[in-house]
């Protein structure tokens, strides 16, 4: 990881705001004071369907695609050697993977598990950051080595191909194709490749970030690349860009709602309808922010979100480390053993709010704590890169 002290290239402020708002939302929904008391929109859909919380991860992957276009524009101007660019993307992917597994080791150690072999035996291999890393690398290679027309065909092929695989290919041991959590083809492949010890800890028989679901996740990245290509095109008037983004986004949402009848919108399976639905909403959101911020210059409220958006990976790490560290410090409340996180929650929030609002208030407080840590970096224009 390196710190870039002076950012000479102008950044797309609307993208930083969208990324920062999405990161703040991720911290909020991942850290309620009490998981037993959470407002429904701040939790994931149980299976089919999509809550506001379900938009966070696909918005990140969409923005990965947009960011690839702007990052590659700068790097291609410096070197025409695609091999070097692909090697750089590969190293970044590996770094993100190491960060993910390093966080896992951190939590295991502070939880009292000092047996490295035991940690490795129970290490979850798929995950949110690994999927972001893999999608970033594959989409970078696709962007460098294909034309826009080819990327459209790859996008459509990924969505149709995934639909056919999930709904038509019989699952070994089950005998028929299905979209159930434990018996779909993706779950079977994950158990075959990783084994049950290395899957999502709440299930151990399937994983929401499994191998097969990476195919449509790449399509989400390609969706972002398409939008980023529009935004980067200097021969198109900004007003025309905005109009096309709104139309493209709305049409994608409408198409997703139609496909939902036979291939349901489902985050855990990352269905083709989910790709279109979330990609369409992300496009509309970015178009609106681009119109408000980059075109019309309304920037008064941007610093809060840009603080997260400029250093999103650092924010992601802090969102795990800060509550984890607080949870590792022993404390007592009403004569019963707890940890510092639990003590602060019981003394600073529970007495003053209803249970669900106390849980929400604690999550909001953590968002602001992480913002306070990141704000000096924003003020000094420091970006910690991986």
C-alpha positions as a printed Julia matrix, in Angstrom:
386×3 Matrix{Float64}:
   0.0     0.0     0.0
   1.27    3.47   -0.9
   0.16    7.01   -0.09
  -0.19    9.42   -2.98
   0.36   12.88   -1.46
  -0.44   15.02   -4.48
  -3.17   14.0    -6.86
  -2.46   15.85  -10.11
  -5.14   14.23  -12.25
  -8.62   15.72  -11.84
 -10.99   13.19  -10.29
 -14.59   12.58  -11.28
 -16.15   14.12   -8.19
 -19.57   12.54   -8.71
 -17.97    9.1    -8.77
 -16.1     9.82   -5.52
 -19.36   10.98   -3.92
 -21.24    7.87   -5.06
 -18.39    5.63   -3.9
 -18.19    7.47   -0.58
 -21.93    7.33    0.01
 -21.94    3.63   -0.79
 -19.03    3.02    1.6
 -20.74    4.96    4.39
 -23.89    2.91    3.78
 -21.85   -0.32    3.95
 -20.4     0.65    7.34
 -23.87    1.57    8.57
 -25.61   -1.68    7.61
 -22.71   -3.95    8.61
 -22.39   -2.6    12.15
 -25.73   -2.25   13.95
 -25.53   -2.02   17.71
 -27.74   -5.1    17.99
 -28.46   -7.46   15.09
 -31.76   -8.41   16.74
 -33.01   -4.86   16.23
 -32.51   -3.65   12.66
 -34.84   -1.71   10.38
 -35.82   -4.0     7.44
 -34.36   -1.72    4.72
 -31.01   -1.94    6.53
 -30.87   -5.71    6.2
 -30.46   -7.99    3.19
 -33.39   -9.7     1.52
 -33.72  -13.2     2.93
 -33.53  -14.7    -0.57
 -35.35  -13.28   -3.61
 -35.94   -9.54   -3.76
 -33.77   -6.5    -3.2
 -33.56   -4.11   -0.26
 -31.53   -0.87   -0.25
 -28.81   -2.81    1.56
 -28.59   -5.25   -1.36
 -27.6    -2.36   -3.64
 -24.32   -1.65   -1.85
 -22.14   -4.46   -3.19
 -23.25   -4.24   -6.84
 -22.82   -0.46   -6.73
 -19.19   -1.06   -5.72
 -18.61   -3.44   -8.63
 -20.33   -1.04  -11.02
 -17.97    1.71   -9.84
 -15.01   -0.63  -10.27
 -15.95   -0.74  -13.95
 -16.31    3.04  -14.23
 -13.0     3.58  -12.42
 -11.16    1.18  -14.74
 -11.99    3.4   -17.71
 -10.65    6.57  -16.09
  -7.6     4.87  -14.55
  -6.63    3.17  -17.81
  -6.95    6.45  -19.74
  -4.11    7.88  -17.63
  -1.96    4.74  -17.71
  -2.38    4.08  -21.42
  -1.17    7.65  -22.08
   2.01    6.74  -20.16
   2.64    3.34  -21.72
   1.23    1.32  -24.58
   2.53   -1.91  -23.05
  -0.66   -3.78  -22.11
   1.43   -6.45  -20.44
   2.64   -3.95  -17.83
  -0.91   -2.72  -17.23
  -2.22   -6.25  -16.8
   0.65   -7.09  -14.45
  -0.18   -4.01  -12.38
  -3.83   -5.09  -12.22
  -2.79   -8.61  -11.22
  -0.6    -7.29   -8.4
  -3.47   -5.11   -7.18
  -5.78   -8.13   -7.2
  -3.29  -10.13   -5.12
  -2.88   -7.21   -2.69
  -6.64   -7.01   -2.16
  -6.77  -10.78   -1.56
  -3.95  -10.53    0.99
  -5.76   -7.67    2.76
  -8.92   -9.75    2.94
  -7.2   -12.8     4.42
  -5.07  -10.59    6.67
  -8.27   -9.19    8.2
  -9.46  -12.76    8.78
  -6.19  -13.59   10.58
  -6.54  -10.41   12.65
  -9.98  -11.38   13.9
  -8.86  -14.94   14.61
  -5.89  -13.74   16.67
  -7.83  -11.18   18.71
 -10.45  -13.88   19.24
  -7.82  -16.05   20.93
  -7.08  -18.48   18.1
  -3.28  -18.51   17.77
  -3.12  -21.77   15.83
  -2.27  -20.84   12.24
  -3.12  -24.29   10.91
  -6.54  -24.12   12.56
  -7.11  -20.67   11.05
  -6.17  -21.95    7.61
  -8.46  -24.97    7.99
 -11.42  -22.65    8.58
 -10.46  -19.74    6.33
 -13.33  -18.53    4.16
 -11.87  -18.35    0.66
 -14.68  -16.52   -1.22
 -15.87  -13.16    0.07
 -16.73   -9.58   -0.77
 -13.18   -8.25   -1.2
 -12.0   -11.36   -3.13
 -14.91  -10.92   -5.55
 -14.08   -7.23   -6.0
 -10.42   -8.16   -6.61
 -11.18  -10.85   -9.19
 -13.78   -8.75  -11.01
 -11.38   -5.81  -11.11
  -8.61   -7.9   -12.68
 -10.79   -9.68  -15.24
 -12.6    -6.49  -16.25
  -9.27   -4.69  -16.64
  -8.04   -7.38  -19.02
 -11.31   -7.27  -20.95
 -11.17   -3.47  -21.2
  -7.59   -3.52  -22.5
  -8.01   -6.37  -24.95
 -11.5    -5.9   -26.42
 -13.52   -3.32  -28.31
 -16.68   -1.69  -26.92
 -18.78   -3.85  -29.27
 -17.11   -7.03  -28.02
 -17.72   -5.97  -24.41
 -21.42   -5.61  -25.16
 -21.48   -9.16  -26.52
 -19.59  -10.45  -23.49
 -22.07   -8.67  -21.19
 -25.1   -10.16  -22.92
 -23.46  -13.6   -23.17
 -22.66  -13.61  -19.44
 -26.25  -12.81  -18.48
 -27.86  -15.29  -20.88
 -25.24  -17.97  -20.26
 -25.61  -17.7   -16.48
 -29.39  -17.96  -16.79
 -29.08  -21.13  -18.89
 -26.51  -22.69  -16.55
 -28.53  -22.01  -13.4
 -31.93  -23.0   -14.76
 -31.14  -25.82  -17.19
 -28.06  -27.74  -15.98
 -28.97  -30.58  -13.57
 -27.23  -30.44  -10.2
 -25.25  -33.63   -9.38
 -26.76  -35.42   -6.42
 -30.0   -33.48   -6.82
 -30.96  -34.4   -10.35
 -32.54  -31.16  -11.5
 -31.67  -27.49  -11.89
 -32.94  -25.23   -9.12
 -32.37  -21.86   -7.45
 -32.53  -22.97   -3.81
 -29.74  -21.91   -1.41
 -28.12  -25.26   -0.68
 -28.94  -27.25   -3.81
 -28.29  -24.9    -6.74
 -25.41  -25.61   -9.12
 -23.27  -22.77   -7.74
 -23.47  -24.18   -4.21
 -22.49  -27.64   -5.49
 -19.45  -26.23   -7.33
 -18.32  -24.27   -4.26
 -18.5   -27.37   -2.04
 -16.62  -29.36   -4.66
 -13.82  -26.79   -5.05
 -13.49  -25.27   -1.57
 -15.01  -27.83    0.78
 -17.5   -26.87    3.46
 -14.89  -25.47    5.89
 -13.98  -22.63    3.53
 -17.45  -21.31    2.75
 -19.64  -18.65    4.35
 -19.53  -19.2     8.12
 -23.3   -18.88    8.53
 -23.96  -21.73    6.13
 -20.86  -23.84    5.32
 -22.81  -25.46    2.47
 -23.11  -22.5     0.09
 -21.54  -19.07   -0.33
 -23.11  -15.83   -1.61
 -19.76  -14.89   -3.23
 -19.08  -18.26   -4.83
 -17.34  -19.2    -8.07
 -20.26  -19.4   -10.5
 -21.76  -16.11   -9.34
 -18.55  -14.37  -10.38
 -19.7   -14.62  -14.02
 -22.64  -12.19  -13.62
 -20.55  -10.13  -11.17
 -18.12   -9.53  -14.04
 -21.13   -8.39  -16.07
 -21.81   -5.8   -13.37
 -18.25   -4.54  -13.86
 -18.79   -4.44  -17.63
 -21.96   -2.42  -17.02
 -19.79    0.14  -15.23
 -17.2     0.09  -18.01
 -19.94    0.9   -20.53
 -21.11    3.88  -18.48
 -17.54    5.0   -17.79
 -16.81    4.94  -21.53
 -19.74    7.28  -22.12
 -18.62    9.66  -19.4
 -15.03    9.68  -20.65
 -16.01   10.42  -24.26
 -15.12   14.08  -24.82
 -16.86   14.23  -28.2
 -20.32   13.86  -26.61
 -22.05   16.81  -24.96
 -22.57   16.4   -21.21
 -26.34   16.89  -21.47
 -26.53   14.1   -24.04
 -24.46   11.83  -21.77
 -26.88   12.43  -18.91
 -29.93   11.78  -21.08
 -28.54    8.5   -22.37
 -27.5     7.38  -18.89
 -30.99    8.0   -17.53
 -32.6     6.17  -20.46
 -30.11    3.28  -20.28
 -30.54    2.96  -16.51
 -34.34    3.04  -16.55
 -34.55    0.53  -19.42
 -32.22   -1.82  -17.54
 -34.45   -1.65  -14.44
 -37.61   -2.27  -16.49
 -35.99   -5.25  -18.25
 -34.85   -6.61  -14.88
 -38.39   -6.43  -13.49
 -39.61   -8.41  -16.5
 -36.88  -11.06  -16.16
 -37.69  -11.26  -12.44
 -40.79  -13.28  -13.32
 -38.7   -16.27  -14.43
 -35.18  -15.52  -13.04
 -35.77  -13.67   -9.75
 -33.77  -10.67   -8.59
 -31.47  -12.28   -6.03
 -28.24  -10.86   -4.6
 -26.96  -14.12   -3.12
 -27.16  -15.81   -6.52
 -26.25  -12.56   -8.34
 -28.87  -13.37  -10.95
 -28.96  -11.75  -14.39
 -32.03   -9.74  -13.35
 -30.09   -8.54  -10.29
 -27.25   -7.33  -12.55
 -29.65   -5.31  -14.7
 -31.69   -3.97  -11.79
 -28.74   -2.79   -9.69
 -26.7    -1.64  -12.69
 -29.64    0.41  -13.91
 -30.11    2.06  -10.51
 -26.37    2.73  -10.22
 -26.39    4.37  -13.65
 -29.31    6.61  -12.73
 -27.65    7.52   -9.41
 -24.35    8.39  -11.09
 -26.14   10.37  -13.81
 -28.0    12.41  -11.21
 -24.82   13.11   -9.22
 -22.89   13.97  -12.39
 -25.58   16.47  -13.36
 -25.76   18.04   -9.9
 -22.05   18.08   -9.02
 -19.87   17.98  -12.14
 -22.17   19.88  -14.49
 -23.88   22.36  -12.17
 -21.18   22.7    -9.53
 -23.22   21.98   -6.38
 -20.4    20.77   -4.13
 -21.27   22.02   -0.64
 -22.24   18.58    0.68
 -19.54   16.61   -1.13
 -16.65   16.66    1.41
 -18.32   14.22    3.8
 -18.78   11.61    1.07
 -15.53   12.29   -0.77
 -13.67   11.62    2.49
 -14.86    8.01    2.21
 -14.72    7.87   -1.59
 -11.08    8.96   -2.01
  -9.85    6.26    0.39
 -12.5     3.57    0.03
 -10.16    0.61    0.64
  -8.82    2.24    3.8
 -12.41    2.87    4.91
 -13.25   -0.77    4.17
 -10.37   -1.98    6.35
 -11.22    0.41    9.18
 -14.85   -0.72    9.07
 -13.6    -4.18   10.05
 -10.7    -3.26   12.32
 -12.3    -0.57   14.51
 -15.34   -2.54   15.76
 -13.19   -5.69   15.89
 -10.63   -4.0    18.12
 -13.35   -2.57   20.39
 -14.9    -6.03   20.6
 -11.58   -7.56   21.69
 -11.14   -5.31   24.75
 -12.69   -6.92   27.86
 -15.15   -4.89   29.93
 -17.99   -5.37   32.42
 -21.54   -4.09   32.45
 -23.89   -4.6    35.39
 -21.46   -7.09   36.83
 -21.44   -9.25   33.68
 -18.44   -9.71   31.38
 -18.7    -8.06   27.98
 -16.36   -6.1    25.7
 -15.73   -2.41   25.16
 -18.03   -2.29   22.14
 -20.86   -3.84   24.13
 -20.19   -1.59   27.12
 -20.29    1.58   25.02
 -23.47    0.41   23.32
 -25.22   -0.35   26.62
 -24.19    2.91   28.29
 -24.25    5.44   25.42
 -27.2     4.31   23.31
 -29.56    1.8    24.96
 -30.73    4.12   27.78
 -31.69    6.93   25.39
 -33.43    5.23   22.45
 -35.88    2.51   21.58
 -34.06   -0.78   20.82
 -34.13   -0.4    17.05
 -33.11    3.27   17.18
 -30.33    2.53   19.66
 -28.99   -0.05   17.23
 -29.16    2.46   14.37
 -27.58    5.24   16.44
 -24.6     3.03   17.28
 -24.11    2.26   13.58
 -24.27    5.97   12.69
 -21.73    6.74   15.42
 -19.28    4.23   13.92
 -19.69    5.85   10.49
 -18.68    9.2    11.99
 -15.77    7.68   13.94
 -14.31    6.25   10.74
 -14.99    9.54    8.95
 -12.99   11.37   11.64
 -10.06    9.01   11.09
 -10.17    9.53    7.32
 -10.81   13.27    7.3
  -7.13   14.31    7.83
  -6.25   12.28    4.72
  -8.93   14.13    2.75
  -7.73   17.54    3.98
  -4.17   16.74    2.95
  -5.28   15.23   -0.37
  -3.65   11.9     0.54
  -4.91    8.77   -1.18
  -3.72    5.41    0.18
  -3.47    3.14   -2.84
  -3.09   -0.62   -3.16
